Amino acid sequence: MKDIAFQLVLKWAREGEDKDILLTDDFTRLTLDTIALCAMDFRFNSFYTEAMHPFVEAMNRYLGYSGKKANRPAIVNKVFGSAEEQQYKEDQATMDRVAKQVIDRRRANSVDKQDLLNTMLYKEDPKTGARMRDELITTNMITFLIAGHETT
């Protein structure tokens, strides 16, 4: 957590005192980078580029559209939502793809770490002995990032 907070402070220092700070963007980067690093040993490296990581861009659009969609009558969604609905599906696919890449990377380069990702990948259910399916791990990873970023 200190590593990511330090990256944020360095970003602000690099930009100088005359640059306006977009706190909402920076705090989104801060929370997602922290959660991803602590829970999955994955770095979005958000403070090293101007653009948000594709996962973060997809997540922001996904959440924005989800809120709009939930507050509009179904007929409005049906008539006016087709382009947005397509983007919504593409954003879901982007988040799924990034989560799957994180899973594949961990399996290819296993580490002896007690983090959330290792728990989901390798721990067995004490009653059944079964491990979590990749689809469920992917869904949980996305949920943890979205919910964690909202609450953090």
N, CA, C and O of each residue as an XYZ file, in Angstrom:
608
protein
N       0.821     -1.182      0.000
C       0.000      0.000      0.000
C       0.869      1.252      0.000
O       0.562      2.238     -0.669
N       1.958      1.195      0.760
C       2.859      2.349      0.794
C       3.499      2.564     -0.575
O       3.715      3.703     -0.990
N       3.798      1.486     -1.265
C       4.393      1.578     -2.595
C       3.481      2.379     -3.530
O       3.943      3.294     -4.211
N       2.209      2.044     -3.564
C       1.267      2.713     -4.462
C       1.036      4.158     -4.018
O       0.971      5.058     -4.856
N       0.911      4.388     -2.719
C       0.745      5.762     -2.223
C       1.958      6.614     -2.587
O       1.815      7.785     -2.939
N       3.142      6.032     -2.503
C       4.361      6.746     -2.864
C       4.364      7.097     -4.361
O       4.807      8.179     -4.746
N       3.865      6.171     -5.204
C       3.766      6.447     -6.635
C       2.849      7.644     -6.900
O       3.133      8.470     -7.768
N       1.750      7.732     -6.148
C       0.828      8.862     -6.301
C       1.507     10.170     -5.924
O       1.400     11.160     -6.647
N       2.194     10.177     -4.810
C       2.873     11.392     -4.359
C       3.948     11.808     -5.373
O       4.102     12.996     -5.658
N       4.678     10.849     -5.910
C       5.685     11.155     -6.932
C       5.040     11.728     -8.191
O       5.588     12.636     -8.817
N       3.883     11.201     -8.558
C       3.162     11.727     -9.732
C       2.830     13.197     -9.508
O       3.063     14.036    -10.378
N       2.290     13.497     -8.344
C       1.942     14.888     -8.035
C       3.193     15.771     -8.044
O       3.152     16.899     -8.537
N       4.289     15.270     -7.509
C       5.532     16.046     -7.484
C       6.062     16.281     -8.899
O       6.537     17.373     -9.211
N       5.984     15.258     -9.757
C       6.439     15.402    -11.144
C       5.631     16.462    -11.892
O       6.175     17.204    -12.710
N       4.341     16.527    -11.606
C       3.471     17.448    -12.337
C       3.673     18.901    -11.921
O       3.360     19.816    -12.683
N       4.183     19.112    -10.740
C       4.452     20.475    -10.287
C       3.242     21.127     -9.643
O       2.115     20.644     -9.745
N       3.513     22.237     -8.977
C       2.465     22.872     -8.183
C       1.437     23.634     -9.014
O       0.370     23.976     -8.504
N       1.735     23.906    -10.280
C       0.788     24.638    -11.122
C      -0.237     23.740    -11.806
O      -1.190     24.240    -12.404
N      -0.060     22.447    -11.730
C      -0.958     21.495    -12.384
C      -2.150     21.198    -11.482
O      -1.986     20.904    -10.298
N      -3.353     21.277    -12.054
C      -4.547     20.892    -11.311
C      -4.541     19.374    -11.111
O      -4.178     18.616    -12.011
N      -4.944     18.956     -9.936
C      -4.986     17.535     -9.605
C      -6.432     17.062     -9.709
O      -7.322     17.613     -9.063
N      -6.656     16.037    -10.527
C      -7.976     15.435    -10.648
C      -8.066     14.314     -9.602
O      -7.714     13.164     -9.867
N      -8.535     14.675     -8.435
C      -8.531     13.719     -7.320
C      -9.323     12.462     -7.612
O      -8.886     11.368     -7.254
N     -10.483     12.586     -8.255
C     -11.284     11.384     -8.500
C     -10.520     10.398     -9.369
O     -10.535      9.198     -9.098
N      -9.851     10.888    -10.413
C      -9.062      9.988    -11.268
C      -7.898      9.381    -10.491
O      -7.652      8.178    -10.564
N      -7.189     10.221     -9.753
C      -6.025      9.725     -9.020
C      -6.421      8.757     -7.912
O      -5.713      7.780     -7.669
N      -7.527      9.006     -7.245
C      -7.947      8.087     -6.190
C      -8.499      6.783     -6.763
O      -8.379      5.732     -6.134
N      -9.102      6.842     -7.948
C      -9.502      5.601     -8.619
C      -8.260      4.773     -8.922
O      -8.232      3.567     -8.679
N      -7.242      5.424     -9.451
C      -5.985      4.729     -9.738
C      -5.377      4.168     -8.451
O      -4.937      3.019     -8.411
N      -5.358      4.982     -7.414
C      -4.777      4.580     -6.136
C      -5.471      3.341     -5.575
O      -4.810      2.378     -5.187
N      -6.793      3.367     -5.532
C      -7.510      2.245     -4.927
C      -7.385      0.978     -5.757
O      -7.146     -0.098     -5.211
N      -7.545      1.095     -7.075
C      -7.450     -0.103     -7.906
C      -6.040     -0.682     -7.922
O      -5.871     -1.899     -7.858
N      -5.029      0.177     -8.006
C      -3.655     -0.321     -7.983
C      -3.348     -1.013     -6.657
O      -2.688     -2.052     -6.632
N      -3.825     -0.438     -5.566
C      -3.574     -1.016     -4.243
C      -4.267     -2.367     -4.094
O      -3.652     -3.339     -3.656
N      -5.536     -2.426     -4.455
C      -6.285     -3.681     -4.326
C      -5.675     -4.757     -5.212
O      -5.487     -5.892     -4.773
N      -5.366     -4.409     -6.453
C      -4.800     -5.402     -7.378
C      -3.458     -5.917     -6.883
O      -3.181     -7.113     -6.975
N      -2.629     -5.030     -6.361
C      -1.315     -5.455     -5.881
C      -1.438     -6.317     -4.623
O      -0.785     -7.355     -4.514
N      -2.266     -5.892     -3.685
C      -2.397     -6.643     -2.424
C      -3.111     -7.979     -2.616
O      -2.708     -8.985     -2.031
N      -4.156     -7.998     -3.423
C      -4.979     -9.197     -3.550
C      -4.485    -10.163     -4.620
O      -4.704    -11.371     -4.524
N      -3.806     -9.617     -5.656
C      -3.482    -10.461     -6.801
C      -2.046    -10.320     -7.281
O      -1.653    -10.954     -8.260
N      -1.258     -9.491     -6.597
C       0.116     -9.236     -7.005
C       0.178     -8.800     -8.468
O       1.071     -9.197     -9.217
N      -0.799     -7.970     -8.854
C      -0.882     -7.456    -10.219
C      -0.770     -5.940    -10.179
O      -1.359     -5.285     -9.319
N      -0.011     -5.392    -11.113
C       0.180     -3.943    -11.169
C      -0.489     -3.369    -12.411
O      -0.176     -3.742    -13.541
N      -1.425     -2.445    -12.165
C      -1.986     -1.669    -13.272
C      -0.995     -0.596    -13.725
O      -1.076     -0.113    -14.855
N      -0.063     -0.223    -12.849
C       0.923      0.824    -13.130
C       0.258      2.115    -13.600
O       0.703      2.744    -14.561
N      -0.789      2.491    -12.925
C      -1.607      3.632    -13.332
C      -0.901      4.971    -13.262
O      -1.290      5.905    -13.963
N       0.109      5.088    -12.450
C       0.757      6.389    -12.284
C       1.928      6.597    -13.235
O       2.659      7.581    -13.123
N       2.104      5.674    -14.164
C       3.199      5.793    -15.116
C       2.729      6.187    -16.511
O       3.549      6.377    -17.410
N       1.419      6.312    -16.699
C       0.867      6.727    -17.988
C      -0.275      7.704    -17.752
O      -0.885      7.721    -16.683
N      -0.551      8.506    -18.752
C      -1.692      9.426    -18.662
C      -3.010      8.660    -18.787
O      -3.971      8.923    -18.063
N      -3.031      7.719    -19.709
C      -4.256      6.955    -19.940
C      -4.454      5.932    -18.829
O      -3.494      5.402    -18.270
N      -5.706      5.672    -18.526
C      -6.026      4.625    -17.561
C      -5.765      3.263    -18.207
O      -5.814      3.129    -19.430
N      -5.491      2.272    -17.389
C      -5.347      0.895    -17.855
C      -6.666      0.494    -18.539
O      -7.732      0.935    -18.110
N      -6.609     -0.329    -19.590
C      -7.845     -0.742    -20.270
C      -8.903     -1.327    -19.331
O     -10.097     -1.109    -19.535
N      -8.474     -2.069    -18.304
C      -9.431     -2.605    -17.338
C     -10.170     -1.463    -16.651
O     -11.389     -1.519    -16.490
N      -9.444     -0.438    -16.248
C     -10.035      0.682    -15.506
C     -10.974      1.471    -16.404
O     -12.058      1.865    -15.975
N     -10.569      1.705    -17.645
C     -11.455      2.405    -18.582
C     -12.742      1.612    -18.794
O     -13.837      2.173    -18.769
N     -12.600      0.313    -19.003
C     -13.773     -0.548    -19.210
C     -14.656     -0.549    -17.961
O     -15.879     -0.456    -18.067
N     -14.054     -0.650    -16.800
C     -14.817     -0.663    -15.550
C     -15.594      0.635    -15.365
O     -16.765      0.607    -14.987
N     -14.952      1.773    -15.629
C     -15.630      3.064    -15.460
C     -16.828      3.188    -16.389
O     -17.900      3.617    -15.962
N     -16.658      2.815    -17.664
C     -17.791      2.870    -18.601
C     -18.879      1.892    -18.189
O     -20.066      2.218    -18.228
N     -18.470      0.692    -17.793
C     -19.404     -0.363    -17.387
C     -20.275      0.101    -16.225
O     -21.495     -0.059    -16.245
N     -19.631      0.676    -15.215
C     -20.379      1.161    -14.052
C     -21.273      2.336    -14.418
O     -22.400      2.429    -13.931
N     -20.789      3.230    -15.264
C     -21.600      4.371    -15.685
C     -22.840      3.937    -16.431
O     -23.937      4.432    -16.172
N     -22.668      3.013    -17.355
C     -23.815      2.526    -18.115
C     -24.759      1.726    -17.227
O     -25.976      1.816    -17.387
N     -24.229      0.957    -16.311
C     -25.081      0.189    -15.391
C     -25.998      1.117    -14.611
O     -27.183      0.830    -14.440
N     -25.447      2.232    -14.137
C     -26.254      3.201    -13.401
C     -27.321      3.828    -14.263
O     -28.465      3.966    -13.829
N     -26.968      4.214    -15.485
C     -27.958      4.809    -16.393
C     -29.038      3.804    -16.741
O     -30.227      4.121    -16.716
N     -28.624      2.606    -17.061
C     -29.550      1.559    -17.486
C     -30.566      1.237    -16.379
O     -31.751      1.032    -16.645
N     -30.081      1.199    -15.155
C     -30.961      0.865    -14.031
C     -32.002      1.950    -13.757
O     -33.065      1.671    -13.202
N     -31.694      3.184    -14.147
C     -32.590      4.296    -13.847
C     -33.468      4.725    -15.018
O     -34.194      5.713    -14.915
N     -33.409      3.993    -16.131
C     -34.237      4.335    -17.281
C     -35.317      3.281    -17.461
O     -35.120      2.116    -17.116
N     -36.464      3.691    -18.005
C     -37.491      2.692    -18.330
C     -36.963      1.703    -19.368
O     -36.142      2.058    -20.214
N     -37.435      0.475    -19.297
C     -36.962     -0.584    -20.191
C     -37.114     -0.203    -21.657
O     -36.254     -0.544    -22.469
N     -38.182      0.493    -22.014
C     -38.404      0.874    -23.411
C     -37.314      1.832    -23.900
O     -36.886      1.752    -25.051
N     -36.873      2.726    -23.034
C     -35.802      3.660    -23.399
C     -34.513      2.891    -23.634
O     -33.793      3.162    -24.595
N     -34.218      1.934    -22.762
C     -33.025      1.109    -22.952
C     -33.105      0.350    -24.277
O     -32.108      0.221    -24.987
N     -34.278     -0.140    -24.599
C     -34.447     -0.923    -25.817
C     -34.272     -0.063    -27.067
O     -33.643     -0.489    -28.036
N     -34.830      1.148    -27.041
C     -34.793      2.015    -28.218
C     -33.451      2.715    -28.381
O     -32.911      2.773    -29.485
N     -32.910      3.245    -27.288
C     -31.730      4.086    -27.385
C     -30.434      3.433    -26.891
O     -29.359      4.017    -27.025
N     -30.526      2.266    -26.343
C     -29.358      1.699    -25.687
C     -28.516      0.740    -26.490
O     -27.586      0.148    -25.942
N     -28.804      0.556    -27.783
C     -28.095     -0.505    -28.512
C     -26.589     -0.259    -28.622
O     -25.810     -1.187    -28.409
N     -26.160      0.954    -28.945
C     -24.720      1.234    -29.038
C     -24.081      1.147    -27.664
O     -22.989      0.600    -27.508
N     -24.770      1.692    -26.671
C     -24.251      1.613    -25.303
C     -24.222      0.173    -24.822
O     -23.295     -0.230    -24.119
N     -25.219     -0.595    -25.190
C     -25.276     -2.005    -24.789
C     -24.116     -2.781    -25.397
O     -23.534     -3.647    -24.744
N     -23.782     -2.473    -26.639
C     -22.645     -3.130    -27.290
C     -21.343     -2.774    -26.572
O     -20.505     -3.646    -26.343
N     -21.169     -1.490    -26.214
C     -19.969     -1.067    -25.487
C     -19.913     -1.746    -24.125
O     -18.843     -2.146    -23.665
N     -21.075     -1.874    -23.482
C     -21.197     -2.538    -22.189
C     -20.677     -3.974    -22.282
O     -19.934     -4.430    -21.414
N     -21.073     -4.675    -23.335
C     -20.626     -6.057    -23.532
C     -19.124     -6.116    -23.815
O     -18.428     -7.005    -23.325
N     -18.631     -5.167    -24.605
C     -17.197     -5.118    -24.888
C     -16.400     -4.823    -23.614
O     -15.328     -5.388    -23.398
N     -16.935     -3.931    -22.775
C     -16.256     -3.616    -21.519
C     -16.220     -4.828    -20.592
O     -15.214     -5.074    -19.927
N     -17.314     -5.581    -20.549
C     -17.330     -6.814    -19.751
C     -16.276     -7.782    -20.270
O     -15.568     -8.413    -19.486
N     -16.172     -7.899    -21.584
C     -15.181     -8.797    -22.189
C     -13.754     -8.336    -21.866
O     -12.876     -9.162    -21.620
N     -13.526     -7.024    -21.867
C     -12.198     -6.500    -21.520
C     -11.844     -6.846    -20.088
O     -10.734     -7.303    -19.815
N     -12.775     -6.633    -19.171
C     -12.502     -6.959    -17.763
C     -12.256     -8.448    -17.595
O     -11.351     -8.846    -16.862
N     -13.048     -9.276    -18.266
C     -12.854    -10.727    -18.208
C     -11.487    -11.120    -18.754
O     -10.799    -11.957    -18.171
N     -11.094    -10.512    -19.878
C      -9.814    -10.842    -20.510
C      -8.636    -10.481    -19.605
O      -7.694    -11.262    -19.474
N      -8.683     -9.307    -18.983
C      -7.595     -8.899    -18.087
C      -7.531     -9.838    -16.882
O      -6.450    -10.272    -16.483
N      -8.688    -10.146    -16.310
C      -8.710    -11.063    -15.164
C      -8.142    -12.427    -15.553
O      -7.385    -13.024    -14.787
N      -8.498    -12.915    -16.719
C      -7.988    -14.208    -17.191
C      -6.473    -14.140    -17.394
O      -5.766    -15.103    -17.096
N      -5.971    -13.009    -17.900
C      -4.527    -12.857    -18.075
C      -3.801    -12.905    -16.728
O      -2.716    -13.476    -16.622
N      -4.400    -12.311    -15.714
C      -3.802    -12.335    -14.374
C      -3.755    -13.775    -13.857
O      -2.752    -14.204    -13.287
N      -4.836    -14.507    -14.059
C      -4.890    -15.914    -13.641
C      -3.830    -16.728    -14.383
O      -3.084    -17.494    -13.773
N      -3.774    -16.556    -15.690
C      -2.803    -17.315    -16.500
C      -1.371    -16.983    -16.104
O      -0.518    -17.868    -16.035
N      -1.111    -15.707    -15.844
C       0.240    -15.298    -15.435
C       0.618    -15.944    -14.103
O       1.746    -16.407    -13.932
N      -0.324    -15.973    -13.164
C      -0.037    -16.567    -11.854
C       0.205    -18.056    -11.989
O       1.113    -18.597    -11.358
N      -0.585    -18.718    -12.795
C      -0.381    -20.159    -12.965
C       0.960    -20.448    -13.615
O       1.626    -21.419    -13.256
N       1.365    -19.617    -14.568
C       2.642    -19.817    -15.261
C       3.832    -19.445    -14.385
O       4.932    -19.964    -14.573
N       3.615    -18.551    -13.435
C       4.690    -18.067    -12.560
C       4.208    -18.096    -11.118
O       4.065    -17.050    -10.484
N       3.961    -19.280    -10.609
C       3.389    -19.375     -9.266
C       4.345    -18.795     -8.224
O       5.567    -18.898     -8.332
N       3.741    -18.191     -7.228
C       4.486    -17.621     -6.115
C       3.887    -18.153     -4.822
O       2.688    -18.419     -4.737
N       4.738    -18.301     -3.827
C       4.278    -18.767     -2.519
C       3.833    -17.541     -1.730
O       4.593    -16.980     -0.940
N       2.611    -17.147     -1.957
C       2.089    -15.928     -1.369
C       0.704    -16.204     -0.804
O      -0.093    -16.926     -1.403
N       0.436    -15.633      0.328
C      -0.901    -15.792      0.899
C      -1.752    -14.590      0.500
O      -2.037    -13.709      1.310
N      -2.150    -14.579     -0.775
C      -3.021    -13.514     -1.233
C      -4.335    -14.115     -1.705
O      -4.508    -15.334     -1.735
N      -5.237    -13.251     -2.066
C      -6.572    -13.679     -2.468
C      -6.531    -14.556     -3.717
O      -7.249    -15.552     -3.803
N      -5.704    -14.191     -4.671
C      -5.650    -14.961     -5.914
C      -5.155    -16.383     -5.665
O      -5.750    -17.332     -6.176
N      -4.095    -16.552     -4.903
C      -3.624    -17.904     -4.601
C      -4.684    -18.710     -3.852
O      -4.847    -19.906     -4.094
N      -5.392    -18.061     -2.957
C      -6.453    -18.756     -2.235
C      -7.512    -19.269     -3.200
O      -7.936    -20.422     -3.115
N      -7.937    -18.405     -4.119
C      -8.967    -18.827     -5.076
C      -8.441    -19.888     -6.041
O      -9.191    -20.775     -6.449
N      -7.181    -19.808     -6.404
C      -6.629    -20.763     -7.365
C      -6.336    -22.134     -6.764
O      -6.599    -23.158     -7.394
N      -5.795    -22.155     -5.554
C      -5.211    -23.396     -5.063
C      -5.874    -24.016     -3.829
O      -5.666    -25.198     -3.555
N      -6.646    -23.264     -3.099
C      -7.283    -23.844     -1.908
C      -8.490    -24.675     -2.318
O      -9.197    -24.361     -3.276
N      -8.697    -25.723     -1.575
C      -9.813    -26.622     -1.851
C     -10.925    -26.392     -0.841
O     -10.677    -26.034      0.310
N     -12.139    -26.602     -1.289
C     -13.290    -26.538     -0.398
C     -13.136    -27.649      0.637
O     -12.941    -28.808      0.270
N     -13.221    -27.312      1.936
C     -12.989    -28.345      2.955
C     -14.013    -29.478      2.924
O     -13.705    -30.587      3.360
N     -15.205    -29.232      2.426
C     -16.227    -30.283      2.395
C     -16.149    -31.135      1.136
O     -16.274    -32.358      1.201
N     -15.944    -30.491     -0.010
C     -15.991    -31.222     -1.274
C     -14.613    -31.537     -1.853
O     -14.479    -32.444     -2.674
N     -13.593    -30.798     -1.432
C     -12.265    -30.977     -2.002
C     -12.099    -30.316     -3.361
O     -11.034    -30.404     -3.973
N     -13.149    -29.654     -3.832
C     -13.103    -29.013     -5.156
C     -12.413    -27.655     -5.080
O     -12.407    -26.990     -4.044
N     -11.840    -27.274     -6.202
C     -11.248    -25.948     -6.348
C     -12.199    -25.073     -7.165
O     -13.081    -25.575     -7.861
N     -12.005    -23.764     -7.067
C     -12.849    -22.832     -7.820
C     -12.557    -22.938     -9.312
O     -11.410    -23.107     -9.727
N     -13.611    -22.838    -10.102
C     -13.472    -22.795    -11.556
C     -12.932    -21.424    -11.972
O     -13.169    -20.426    -11.290
N     -12.210    -21.380    -13.089
C     -11.632    -20.129    -13.570
C     -12.688    -19.047    -13.793
O     -12.445    -17.875    -13.505
N     -13.855    -19.432    -14.304
C     -14.912    -18.445    -14.548
C     -15.339    -17.775    -13.243
O     -15.596    -16.571    -13.208
N     -15.412    -18.556    -12.185
C     -15.797    -18.021    -10.887
C     -14.684    -17.152    -10.304
O     -14.958    -16.124     -9.685
N     -13.448    -17.559    -10.496
C     -12.316    -16.744    -10.035
C     -12.320    -15.413    -10.770
O     -12.143    -14.363    -10.152
N     -12.519    -15.449    -12.084
C     -12.566    -14.226    -12.888
C     -13.655    -13.292    -12.387
O     -13.408    -12.102    -12.191
N     -14.840    -13.809    -12.180
C     -15.962    -13.001    -11.694
C     -15.659    -12.415    -10.321
O     -15.951    -11.247    -10.065
N     -15.085    -13.204     -9.455
C     -14.744    -12.713     -8.120
C     -13.676    -11.635     -8.162
O     -13.759    -10.650     -7.428
N     -12.670    -11.812     -9.016
C     -11.621    -10.804     -9.132
C     -12.209     -9.468     -9.562
O     -11.885     -8.426     -8.992
N     -13.069     -9.502    -10.563
C     -13.701     -8.271    -11.044
C     -14.563     -7.660     -9.948
O     -14.546     -6.446     -9.741
N     -15.312     -8.496     -9.251
C     -16.161     -8.006     -8.161
C     -15.321     -7.356     -7.057
O     -15.665     -6.283     -6.562
N     -14.228     -8.004     -6.677
C     -13.367     -7.436     -5.625
C     -12.788     -6.096     -6.053
O     -12.721     -5.161     -5.255
N     -12.370     -6.002     -7.305
C     -11.809     -4.722     -7.784
C     -12.868     -3.628     -7.821
O     -12.613     -2.503     -7.389
N     -14.039     -3.946     -8.326
C     -15.101     -2.928     -8.426
C     -15.585     -2.542     -7.028
O     -15.628     -1.360     -6.688
N     -15.946     -3.529     -6.230
C     -16.467     -3.225     -4.892
C     -15.401     -2.604     -4.015
O     -15.680     -1.679     -3.253
N     -14.194     -3.099     -4.117
C     -13.100     -2.557     -3.312
C     -12.770     -1.132     -3.682
O     -12.479     -0.313     -2.810
N     -12.810     -0.825     -4.964
C     -12.503      0.538     -5.393
C     -13.603      1.488     -4.938
O     -13.320      2.638     -4.602
N     -14.837      1.036     -4.922
C     -15.946      1.880     -4.472
C     -15.874      2.144     -2.962
O     -16.150      3.256     -2.510
N     -15.510      1.139     -2.200
C     -15.499      1.309     -0.752
C     -14.210      1.884     -0.218
O     -14.209      2.523      0.835
N     -13.113      1.672     -0.919
C     -11.824      2.191     -0.445
C     -11.766      3.681     -0.613
O     -10.760      4.303     -0.271
